[in-house]
Amino acid sequence: MAAKQIHVAVLMGGLSAEREVSLRSGEACGDALETQGYRVSLLDVGHDVAARLAELAPDVCFNALHGRFGEDGCIQGVLETMGIPYTHSGVLASALAMHKERAKAVLAASGVPVAESVVITRAEAARAHAMKPPYVIKPPTEGSSVGVFIIREDHAHPPQELTSSDWAFGELVMVERFIAGRELTCAVMGEEALGVIEIRPAGGLTFYDYVSKYAPGGSIHVLPAPLKPNVYQLVQKLSLAAHRALGCRGVSRSDFRYDDRPDGTGELICLEVNTQPGMTSTSLVPELAAHSGRSFGDLVRWIVEDASCNR
């Protein structure tokens, strides 16, 4: 089937805390797909998504959703039920990767190093230190660094924001050992590990938070990351291992911390695997694809051509 005959519904927006960046990802992908000759419908996903899809009757869905419902296996289940081919990972891999603690158990069993952590209630996390600082508190089923706190050695008490009445990230939080050092990321495209980027927060920001990820100039991307060849290759090897261990499909991106400080541990730790990585103008996967010789148009075309059910 020629590209001009294929109707692609780009799923975007959605119901999660990452709605705004998903809208930007969807618009960018929709524009690129139209340039590639596809017929494109942009669909801002709500609770009526099944009815909307039945009306549109697309040949394939390009999943540009981020966070809950779009990245946790829910929308994948809807598409499987409707028999519409879709991009990125399937139901099981999406649900597993989205739950950080359960994903880490699978990764560790596959030889991918992860940081020690525990899942407790937010009330418990606010009452007293769950582990010796420094450590990180994060929602176990959110992305884009939303709801994340870094607890340093000089913090006498945990963050009391956890007890706020407007806390929107669930009753459970993950408390994880803080890994000092450099922030690294590597994408996998099919069965190919792409390059490795080092991410450096800019503008006085202390870590790669939501602003660093999505604000223009919020972070500095160093590609290729200035690493010794054996470390660079190890990041690629572990990214591919993580992709396979969780059963990911299409494109994924794995995030790491590497403690190569003069007095550091030297450890390379996988933080998480993203099954729906961002596709905005500041996103990492398009940058990694370009470094491998693929334009943004080439990337979205490959993702659509890879789409299927039973993923």
C-alpha atoms as a printed R data frame, in Angstrom:
    type eleno elety resid chain resno       x       y      z
1   ATOM     1    CA   MET     A     1   0.000   0.000  0.000
2   ATOM     2    CA   ALA     A     2   1.471   3.367 -1.009
3   ATOM     3    CA   ALA     A     3   1.983   5.923  1.743
4   ATOM     4    CA   LYS     A     4  -0.548   8.328  0.202
5   ATOM     5    CA   GLN     A     5  -3.268   5.689  0.651
6   ATOM     6    CA   ILE     A     6  -2.580   5.122  4.346
7   ATOM     7    CA   HIS     A     7  -4.740   6.984  6.856
8   ATOM     8    CA   VAL     A     8  -2.846   7.595 10.105
9   ATOM     9    CA   ALA     A     9  -4.623   8.765 13.243
10  ATOM    10    CA   VAL     A    10  -2.129  10.502 15.525
11  ATOM    11    CA   LEU     A    11  -3.184   9.970 19.142
12  ATOM    12    CA   MET     A    12  -2.165  12.973 21.228
13  ATOM    13    CA   GLY     A    13  -3.049  15.077 24.273
14  ATOM    14    CA   GLY     A    14  -4.765  12.567 26.487
15  ATOM    15    CA   LEU     A    15  -5.623  12.530 30.166
16  ATOM    16    CA   SER     A    16  -2.262  12.523 31.944
17  ATOM    17    CA   ALA     A    17  -0.025  15.118 33.578
18  ATOM    18    CA   GLU     A    18   2.019  15.045 30.352
19  ATOM    19    CA   ARG     A    19  -0.848  16.238 28.158
20  ATOM    20    CA   GLU     A    20   0.846  19.427 26.934
21  ATOM    21    CA   VAL     A    21   4.025  17.773 25.736
22  ATOM    22    CA   SER     A    22   1.953  15.034 24.087
23  ATOM    23    CA   LEU     A    23   0.098  17.668 22.089
24  ATOM    24    CA   ARG     A    24   3.440  19.013 20.894
25  ATOM    25    CA   SER     A    25   4.704  15.538 20.033
26  ATOM    26    CA   GLY     A    26   1.524  14.782 18.120
27  ATOM    27    CA   GLU     A    27   1.590  17.995 16.121
28  ATOM    28    CA   ALA     A    28   5.237  17.473 15.160
29  ATOM    29    CA   CYS     A    29   4.620  13.878 14.114
30  ATOM    30    CA   GLY     A    30   1.454  14.794 12.230
31  ATOM    31    CA   ASP     A    31   3.256  17.474 10.232
32  ATOM    32    CA   ALA     A    32   6.100  15.079  9.404
33  ATOM    33    CA   LEU     A    33   3.725  12.307  8.357
34  ATOM    34    CA   GLU     A    34   1.812  14.647  6.037
35  ATOM    35    CA   THR     A    35   5.123  15.658  4.481
36  ATOM    36    CA   GLN     A    36   5.805  11.956  3.941
37  ATOM    37    CA   GLY     A    37   2.552  11.650  2.002
38  ATOM    38    CA   TYR     A    38   0.258  10.054  4.573
39  ATOM    39    CA   ARG     A    39  -3.325  11.093  5.164
40  ATOM    40    CA   VAL     A    40  -3.290  12.318  8.771
41  ATOM    41    CA   SER     A    41  -5.978  12.894 11.388
42  ATOM    42    CA   LEU     A    42  -4.940  14.448 14.699
43  ATOM    43    CA   LEU     A    43  -7.008  13.021 17.555
44  ATOM    44    CA   ASP     A    44  -6.975  14.666 20.983
45  ATOM    45    CA   VAL     A    45  -7.698  11.597 23.089
46  ATOM    46    CA   GLY     A    46 -10.465  11.612 25.688
47  ATOM    47    CA   HIS     A    47 -12.773   9.039 27.240
48  ATOM    48    CA   ASP     A    48 -14.631   8.778 23.915
49  ATOM    49    CA   VAL     A    49 -11.544   7.620 22.018
50  ATOM    50    CA   ALA     A    50 -13.096   4.336 20.849
51  ATOM    51    CA   ALA     A    51 -16.106   6.095 19.344
52  ATOM    52    CA   ARG     A    52 -13.883   8.701 17.693
53  ATOM    53    CA   LEU     A    53 -11.661   6.003 16.199
54  ATOM    54    CA   ALA     A    54 -14.691   4.113 14.914
55  ATOM    55    CA   GLU     A    55 -15.754   7.279 13.075
56  ATOM    56    CA   LEU     A    56 -12.278   7.992 11.669
57  ATOM    57    CA   ALA     A    57 -11.588   4.361 10.680
58  ATOM    58    CA   PRO     A    58  -7.809   4.844 10.344
59  ATOM    59    CA   ASP     A    59  -5.500   2.250  8.849
60  ATOM    60    CA   VAL     A    60  -3.024   2.749 11.689
61  ATOM    61    CA   CYS     A    61  -2.684   4.737 14.914
62  ATOM    62    CA   PHE     A    62   0.499   6.646 15.673
63  ATOM    63    CA   ASN     A    63   0.661   6.745 19.466
64  ATOM    64    CA   ALA     A    64   2.064  10.122 20.541
65  ATOM    65    CA   LEU     A    65   0.510   9.944 24.019
66  ATOM    66    CA   HIS     A    66   2.649  10.183 27.149
67  ATOM    67    CA   GLY     A    67   1.920   9.124 30.705
68  ATOM    68    CA   ARG     A    68  -1.103   7.345 32.106
69  ATOM    69    CA   PHE     A    69  -3.659   5.834 29.729
70  ATOM    70    CA   GLY     A    70  -1.407   6.397 26.717
71  ATOM    71    CA   GLU     A    71   1.776   4.756 27.928
72  ATOM    72    CA   ASP     A    72   0.574   2.179 30.470
73  ATOM    73    CA   GLY     A    73  -1.149  -0.395 28.279
74  ATOM    74    CA   CYS     A    74  -4.650   1.104 28.440
75  ATOM    75    CA   ILE     A    75  -4.865   2.698 24.983
76  ATOM    76    CA   GLN     A    76  -2.954  -0.277 23.602
77  ATOM    77    CA   GLY     A    77  -5.719  -2.552 24.916
78  ATOM    78    CA   VAL     A    78  -8.373  -0.396 23.253
79  ATOM    79    CA   LEU     A    79  -6.549  -0.591 19.927
80  ATOM    80    CA   GLU     A    80  -6.052  -4.349 20.231
81  ATOM    81    CA   THR     A    81  -9.775  -4.779 20.923
82  ATOM    82    CA   MET     A    82 -10.657  -2.645 17.895
83  ATOM    83    CA   GLY     A    83  -8.111  -4.401 15.686
84  ATOM    84    CA   ILE     A    84  -6.328  -1.174 14.679
85  ATOM    85    CA   PRO     A    85  -2.552  -1.517 14.113
86  ATOM    86    CA   TYR     A    86  -0.587   0.849 16.341
87  ATOM    87    CA   THR     A    87   2.953   2.009 16.973
88  ATOM    88    CA   HIS     A    88   5.408   1.541 19.834
89  ATOM    89    CA   SER     A    89   5.087  -1.141 22.517
90  ATOM    90    CA   GLY     A    90   2.136  -3.412 23.209
91  ATOM    91    CA   VAL     A    91  -0.076  -3.910 26.241
92  ATOM    92    CA   LEU     A    92   2.242  -5.914 28.481
93  ATOM    93    CA   ALA     A    93   5.489  -4.061 27.758
94  ATOM    94    CA   SER     A    94   3.756  -0.689 28.135
95  ATOM    95    CA   ALA     A    95   2.154  -1.585 31.463
96  ATOM    96    CA   LEU     A    96   5.357  -3.125 32.787
97  ATOM    97    CA   ALA     A    97   7.693  -0.288 31.763
98  ATOM    98    CA   MET     A    98   5.293   2.324 33.180
99  ATOM    99    CA   HIS     A    99   5.435   0.740 36.649
100 ATOM   100    CA   LYS     A   100   8.997   1.648 37.610
101 ATOM   101    CA   GLU     A   101   9.375  -0.779 40.504
102 ATOM   102    CA   ARG     A   102   8.085  -3.828 38.623
103 ATOM   103    CA   ALA     A   103  10.076  -2.892 35.549
104 ATOM   104    CA   LYS     A   104  13.208  -2.725 37.697
105 ATOM   105    CA   ALA     A   105  12.633  -6.262 38.946
106 ATOM   106    CA   VAL     A   106  12.544  -7.536 35.368
107 ATOM   107    CA   LEU     A   107  15.568  -5.465 34.360
108 ATOM   108    CA   ALA     A   108  17.627  -6.652 37.336
109 ATOM   109    CA   ALA     A   109  16.774 -10.274 36.544
110 ATOM   110    CA   SER     A   110  18.050  -9.660 33.003
111 ATOM   111    CA   GLY     A   111  21.370  -8.269 34.183
112 ATOM   112    CA   VAL     A   112  20.572  -4.578 33.754
113 ATOM   113    CA   PRO     A   113  21.812  -2.715 36.879
114 ATOM   114    CA   VAL     A   114  19.186  -0.682 38.772
115 ATOM   115    CA   ALA     A   115  19.178   1.351 41.979
116 ATOM   116    CA   GLU     A   116  17.848   0.024 45.284
117 ATOM   117    CA   SER     A   117  14.339   1.269 46.015
118 ATOM   118    CA   VAL     A   118  11.170   0.694 47.976
119 ATOM   119    CA   VAL     A   119   7.526   1.578 47.307
120 ATOM   120    CA   ILE     A   120   5.633   3.046 50.282
121 ATOM   121    CA   THR     A   121   2.695   5.364 50.887
122 ATOM   122    CA   ARG     A   122   3.271   9.085 50.471
123 ATOM   123    CA   ALA     A   123   2.275   9.548 54.118
124 ATOM   124    CA   GLU     A   124   5.065   7.181 55.193
125 ATOM   125    CA   ALA     A   125   7.540   8.917 52.882
126 ATOM   126    CA   ALA     A   126   6.661  12.305 54.401
127 ATOM   127    CA   ARG     A   127   6.819  11.077 58.004
128 ATOM   128    CA   ALA     A   128  10.494  10.069 58.099
129 ATOM   129    CA   HIS     A   129  13.420   9.223 55.824
130 ATOM   130    CA   ALA     A   130  12.715   5.831 54.264
131 ATOM   131    CA   MET     A   131  16.413   5.414 53.523
132 ATOM   132    CA   LYS     A   132  19.592   7.291 54.287
133 ATOM   133    CA   PRO     A   133  19.899  10.467 52.145
134 ATOM   134    CA   PRO     A   134  20.641  11.172 49.388
135 ATOM   135    CA   TYR     A   135  17.643   9.550 47.763
136 ATOM   136    CA   VAL     A   136  14.905  10.326 45.250
137 ATOM   137    CA   ILE     A   137  11.130  10.241 45.735
138 ATOM   138    CA   LYS     A   138   9.062   9.751 42.596
139 ATOM   139    CA   PRO     A   139   5.611   8.497 41.592
140 ATOM   140    CA   PRO     A   140   5.989   4.867 40.464
141 ATOM   141    CA   THR     A   141   3.729   5.295 37.418
142 ATOM   142    CA   GLU     A   142   4.425   8.764 36.003
143 ATOM   143    CA   GLY     A   143   6.940  10.067 33.467
144 ATOM   144    CA   SER     A   144   8.727  13.298 32.478
145 ATOM   145    CA   SER     A   145  10.072  13.743 36.026
146 ATOM   146    CA   VAL     A   146   6.708  14.977 37.326
147 ATOM   147    CA   GLY     A   147   6.304  14.731 41.091
148 ATOM   148    CA   VAL     A   148  10.017  14.054 41.672
149 ATOM   149    CA   PHE     A   149  11.977  15.192 44.744
150 ATOM   150    CA   ILE     A   150  15.718  14.813 45.357
151 ATOM   151    CA   ILE     A   151  16.472  14.545 49.079
152 ATOM   152    CA   ARG     A   152  20.050  15.658 49.782
153 ATOM   153    CA   GLU     A   153  22.231  14.801 52.776
154 ATOM   154    CA   ASP     A   154  21.451  18.135 54.454
155 ATOM   155    CA   HIS     A   155  17.668  17.630 54.371
156 ATOM   156    CA   ALA     A   156  16.547  17.044 57.946
157 ATOM   157    CA   HIS     A   157  13.060  15.972 56.894
158 ATOM   158    CA   PRO     A   158  11.347  14.541 53.810
159 ATOM   159    CA   PRO     A   159   9.365  16.972 51.609
160 ATOM   160    CA   GLN     A   160   6.039  17.860 53.175
161 ATOM   161    CA   GLU     A   161   4.555  18.552 49.740
162 ATOM   162    CA   LEU     A   162   3.820  14.824 49.718
163 ATOM   163    CA   THR     A   163   0.958  15.424 52.158
164 ATOM   164    CA   SER     A   164  -0.628  18.215 50.124
165 ATOM   165    CA   SER     A   165  -4.335  17.850 49.395
166 ATOM   166    CA   ASP     A   166  -3.707  18.631 45.730
167 ATOM   167    CA   TRP     A   167  -1.118  15.855 45.243
168 ATOM   168    CA   ALA     A   168  -2.183  14.272 41.952
169 ATOM   169    CA   PHE     A   169   0.140  11.303 41.560
170 ATOM   170    CA   GLY     A   170  -1.446   8.562 43.662
171 ATOM   171    CA   GLU     A   171  -0.998   7.300 47.194
172 ATOM   172    CA   LEU     A   172   2.170   5.288 46.559
173 ATOM   173    CA   VAL     A   173   5.637   6.686 45.895
174 ATOM   174    CA   MET     A   174   8.950   5.067 45.085
175 ATOM   175    CA   VAL     A   175  11.939   5.940 47.272
176 ATOM   176    CA   GLU     A   176  15.137   5.225 45.334
177 ATOM   177    CA   ARG     A   177  18.826   5.568 46.121
178 ATOM   178    CA   PHE     A   178  20.216   8.705 44.468
179 ATOM   179    CA   ILE     A   179  22.894   8.019 41.867
180 ATOM   180    CA   ALA     A   180  25.360  10.872 41.519
181 ATOM   181    CA   GLY     A   181  27.169  11.650 38.293
182 ATOM   182    CA   ARG     A   182  26.161  12.109 34.680
183 ATOM   183    CA   GLU     A   183  22.769  11.722 32.981
184 ATOM   184    CA   LEU     A   184  22.872   9.526 29.879
185 ATOM   185    CA   THR     A   185  20.227   8.283 27.483
186 ATOM   186    CA   CYS     A   186  20.149   5.881 24.549
187 ATOM   187    CA   ALA     A   187  17.341   4.997 22.141
188 ATOM   188    CA   VAL     A   188  16.572   1.646 20.581
189 ATOM   189    CA   MET     A   189  14.921   1.481 17.179
190 ATOM   190    CA   GLY     A   190  13.739  -2.028 16.420
191 ATOM   191    CA   GLU     A   191  16.786  -4.123 17.234
192 ATOM   192    CA   GLU     A   192  19.316  -1.304 16.819
193 ATOM   193    CA   ALA     A   193  20.741   0.731 19.679
194 ATOM   194    CA   LEU     A   194  21.319   4.297 18.489
195 ATOM   195    CA   GLY     A   195  23.844   6.752 19.935
196 ATOM   196    CA   VAL     A   196  24.288   7.931 23.509
197 ATOM   197    CA   ILE     A   197  23.520  11.481 24.659
198 ATOM   198    CA   GLU     A   198  24.770  13.132 27.825
199 ATOM   199    CA   ILE     A   199  22.150  15.528 29.208
200 ATOM   200    CA   ARG     A   200  23.245  18.561 31.191
201 ATOM   201    CA   PRO     A   201  20.570  20.794 32.778
202 ATOM   202    CA   ALA     A   202  21.037  24.428 31.797
203 ATOM   203    CA   GLY     A   203  20.102  27.769 33.302
204 ATOM   204    CA   GLY     A   204  20.921  26.934 36.902
205 ATOM   205    CA   LEU     A   205  18.584  23.925 37.054
206 ATOM   206    CA   THR     A   206  19.843  21.176 39.338
207 ATOM   207    CA   PHE     A   207  18.551  18.089 37.562
208 ATOM   208    CA   TYR     A   208  16.868  16.951 34.353
209 ATOM   209    CA   ASP     A   209  13.323  17.874 35.406
210 ATOM   210    CA   TYR     A   210  10.207  18.642 33.355
211 ATOM   211    CA   VAL     A   211  11.476  22.140 32.497
212 ATOM   212    CA   SER     A   212  14.883  20.810 31.433
213 ATOM   213    CA   LYS     A   213  13.204  18.244 29.193
214 ATOM   214    CA   TYR     A   214  10.771  20.454 27.323
215 ATOM   215    CA   ALA     A   215  11.655  24.151 27.612
216 ATOM   216    CA   PRO     A   216  13.832  25.480 24.772
217 ATOM   217    CA   GLY     A   217  17.339  25.833 26.183
218 ATOM   218    CA   GLY     A   218  16.373  23.914 29.317
219 ATOM   219    CA   SER     A   219  19.134  21.382 28.803
220 ATOM   220    CA   ILE     A   220  22.327  20.819 26.864
221 ATOM   221    CA   HIS     A   221  22.525  17.618 24.807
222 ATOM   222    CA   VAL     A   222  26.042  16.345 24.125
223 ATOM   223    CA   LEU     A   223  26.012  13.854 21.236
224 ATOM   224    CA   PRO     A   224  27.940  11.663 21.097
225 ATOM   225    CA   ALA     A   225  28.346  11.586 24.856
226 ATOM   226    CA   PRO     A   226  32.015  12.084 25.861
227 ATOM   227    CA   LEU     A   227  32.576   8.600 27.266
228 ATOM   228    CA   LYS     A   228  35.278   5.999 26.984
229 ATOM   229    CA   PRO     A   229  34.424   3.642 24.089
230 ATOM   230    CA   ASN     A   230  33.790   0.697 26.391
231 ATOM   231    CA   VAL     A   231  31.340   2.717 28.527
232 ATOM   232    CA   TYR     A   232  29.582   4.121 25.445
233 ATOM   233    CA   GLN     A   233  29.141   0.611 24.056
234 ATOM   234    CA   LEU     A   234  27.960  -0.680 27.448
235 ATOM   235    CA   VAL     A   235  25.179   1.932 27.534
236 ATOM   236    CA   GLN     A   236  24.079   0.776 24.077
237 ATOM   237    CA   LYS     A   237  24.267  -2.880 25.111
238 ATOM   238    CA   LEU     A   238  22.238  -2.306 28.281
239 ATOM   239    CA   SER     A   239  19.639  -0.214 26.409
240 ATOM   240    CA   LEU     A   240  19.061  -3.037 23.951
241 ATOM   241    CA   ALA     A   241  18.967  -5.561 26.800
242 ATOM   242    CA   ALA     A   242  16.384  -3.452 28.650
243 ATOM   243    CA   HIS     A   243  14.272  -3.055 25.492
244 ATOM   244    CA   ARG     A   244  14.265  -6.815 24.991
245 ATOM   245    CA   ALA     A   245  13.727  -7.707 28.660
246 ATOM   246    CA   LEU     A   246  10.533  -5.659 28.895
247 ATOM   247    CA   GLY     A   247   9.328  -6.827 25.479
248 ATOM   248    CA   CYS     A   248   9.350  -3.340 23.929
249 ATOM   249    CA   ARG     A   249   8.563  -2.796 20.269
250 ATOM   250    CA   GLY     A   250   9.286   0.032 17.848
251 ATOM   251    CA   VAL     A   251  11.205   2.834 19.538
252 ATOM   252    CA   SER     A   252  12.144   3.016 23.223
253 ATOM   253    CA   ARG     A   253  14.604   5.118 25.203
254 ATOM   254    CA   SER     A   254  16.540   4.085 28.294
255 ATOM   255    CA   ASP     A   255  17.849   6.591 30.840
256 ATOM   256    CA   PHE     A   256  20.983   6.043 32.931
257 ATOM   257    CA   ARG     A   257  23.150   7.627 35.602
258 ATOM   258    CA   TYR     A   258  26.911   7.161 35.415
259 ATOM   259    CA   ASP     A   259  29.007   8.015 38.468
260 ATOM   260    CA   ASP     A   260  32.463   8.683 37.042
261 ATOM   261    CA   ARG     A   261  33.389  11.359 39.589
262 ATOM   262    CA   PRO     A   262  37.009  11.141 40.837
263 ATOM   263    CA   ASP     A   263  35.732   9.814 44.172
264 ATOM   264    CA   GLY     A   264  32.621   8.161 42.728
265 ATOM   265    CA   THR     A   265  31.497   4.564 42.583
266 ATOM   266    CA   GLY     A   266  31.991   4.126 38.837
267 ATOM   267    CA   GLU     A   267  28.551   2.507 38.596
268 ATOM   268    CA   LEU     A   268  26.297   2.730 35.551
269 ATOM   269    CA   ILE     A   269  22.641   2.453 36.599
270 ATOM   270    CA   CYS     A   270  19.510   2.224 34.457
271 ATOM   271    CA   LEU     A   271  16.796   4.524 35.830
272 ATOM   272    CA   GLU     A   272  13.913   3.614 33.544
273 ATOM   273    CA   VAL     A   273  12.780   2.646 30.058
274 ATOM   274    CA   ASN     A   274  10.455   5.000 28.148
275 ATOM   275    CA   THR     A   275   8.138   3.204 25.734
276 ATOM   276    CA   GLN     A   276   6.615   6.471 24.437
277 ATOM   277    CA   PRO     A   277   9.602   8.839 24.233
278 ATOM   278    CA   GLY     A   278   8.954  12.486 23.396
279 ATOM   279    CA   MET     A   279   8.851  13.570 19.761
280 ATOM   280    CA   THR     A   280   9.026  17.364 20.116
281 ATOM   281    CA   SER     A   281  11.596  19.782 18.715
282 ATOM   282    CA   THR     A   282  13.667  19.397 21.904
283 ATOM   283    CA   SER     A   283  13.232  15.618 22.238
284 ATOM   284    CA   LEU     A   284  16.058  13.128 22.384
285 ATOM   285    CA   VAL     A   285  14.911  10.343 20.049
286 ATOM   286    CA   PRO     A   286  14.660  12.561 16.939
287 ATOM   287    CA   GLU     A   287  18.122  13.902 17.762
288 ATOM   288    CA   LEU     A   288  19.533  10.393 18.113
289 ATOM   289    CA   ALA     A   289  17.866   9.327 14.859
290 ATOM   290    CA   ALA     A   290  19.383  12.330 13.045
291 ATOM   291    CA   HIS     A   291  22.807  11.393 14.409
292 ATOM   292    CA   SER     A   292  22.362   7.956 12.808
293 ATOM   293    CA   GLY     A   293  21.498   9.563  9.458
294 ATOM   294    CA   ARG     A   294  17.693   9.437  9.687
295 ATOM   295    CA   SER     A   295  15.606  12.581  9.254
296 ATOM   296    CA   PHE     A   296  12.528  13.210 11.377
297 ATOM   297    CA   GLY     A   297  10.435  12.173  8.386
298 ATOM   298    CA   ASP     A   298  12.430   8.950  8.024
299 ATOM   299    CA   LEU     A   299  11.890   8.254 11.731
300 ATOM   300    CA   VAL     A   300   8.103   8.686 11.742
301 ATOM   301    CA   ARG     A   301   7.764   6.705  8.504
302 ATOM   302    CA   TRP     A   302   9.733   3.822 10.036
303 ATOM   303    CA   ILE     A   303   7.564   3.942 13.165
304 ATOM   304    CA   VAL     A   304   4.355   3.768 11.081
305 ATOM   305    CA   GLU     A   305   5.687   0.973  8.906
306 ATOM   306    CA   ASP     A   306   6.545  -0.970 12.064
307 ATOM   307    CA   ALA     A   307   2.980  -0.694 13.428
308 ATOM   308    CA   SER     A   308   0.877  -3.797 14.075
309 ATOM   309    CA   CYS     A   309  -1.534  -5.459 16.482
310 ATOM   310    CA   ASN     A   310  -0.455  -8.248 18.845
311 ATOM   311    CA   ARG     A   311   2.615  -6.325 19.939
